[in-house]
Amino acid sequence: MPADDEGATIMVKLDDLLHERRMTLTELAERVGLTLANLSILKTGKAKAIRFSTLAAICRELDCQPGDLLSYEDTK
C-alpha cells in the first residue's frame, strides 16, 4: 500500500501483520483508540503522516517494530 512522494514510496504492511496476528482492523482500532476510518486510511497507504504515539500504540498491540509495519522503496 503505497504513499508516494516524488519517486519514493513508503509501504504500509498493516494488512500482513493483522493477518499474521489473526486480528481484525476493528479490534486493533479499539485497542489503540483510533477510529476505524483513520486506521483504514493508514492500512490503504493513503495516510500522509503518522504520529509517533500512534505508531508506538500499533507496535505495542501487534508486538512488532516500526520496521515491521513500514518499508521504504525508491521508485526512481
C-alpha positions in Angstrom: 0.0 0.0 0.0 2.0 3.0 -1.2 2.2 6.6 -0.1 4.0 8.4 -2.9 6.3 11.4 -2.6 8.5 12.3 -5.6 9.8 8.9 -6.5 9.8 7.4 -3.0 7.3 5.1 -1.6 6.6 4.1 2.0 4.8 0.8 2.1 2.4 0.1 5.0 2.3 -3.6 5.8 -0.5 -3.4 8.3 -2.7 -5.9 6.4 0.1 -8.6 6.6 0.7 -8.0 10.3 -3.0 -8.2 11.1 -3.3 -11.4 9.2 -0.3 -12.9 11.0 -1.7 -11.9 14.4 -5.2 -13.1 13.5 -6.6 -9.7 14.4 -9.2 -7.6 12.7 -8.8 -3.9 11.9 -11.7 -3.2 14.1 -10.1 -5.0 17.0 -6.8 -3.0 16.5 -8.7 0.3 16.3 -10.4 -0.4 19.6 -7.1 -1.4 21.3 -5.2 1.7 20.1 -8.0 4.1 20.5 -8.3 5.2 16.8 -11.3 5.3 14.6 -11.7 2.6 12.1 -11.7 5.2 9.3 -8.3 6.6 10.4 -6.8 3.2 10.7 -8.2 2.2 7.3 -6.5 5.2 5.7 -3.2 4.1 7.2 -3.8 0.5 6.1 -4.5 1.5 2.5 -1.4 3.7 2.3 -3.4 6.9 1.8 -2.1 8.5 5.1 0.3 11.4 4.6 1.7 11.1 8.2 1.6 9.1 11.3 2.1 10.3 14.9 4.8 8.5 16.8 2.3 7.9 19.6 0.0 6.1 17.1 3.0 4.1 15.7 4.0 3.1 19.2 0.5 2.0 20.1 0.2 -0.1 16.9 3.6 -1.7 17.5 2.6 -2.4 21.2 -0.6 -4.1 20.2 0.9 -6.1 17.3 4.1 -6.9 19.1 6.3 -5.6 16.3 8.9 -2.9 15.5 8.2 0.1 13.2 10.2 -1.5 10.5 7.9 -4.5 10.5 5.0 -2.1 9.8 6.7 0.3 7.3 9.2 -0.1 4.5 10.8 2.3 2.1 11.1 1.8 -1.7 12.9 4.1 -4.1 10.8 4.1 -7.2 13.2 6.2 -9.3 
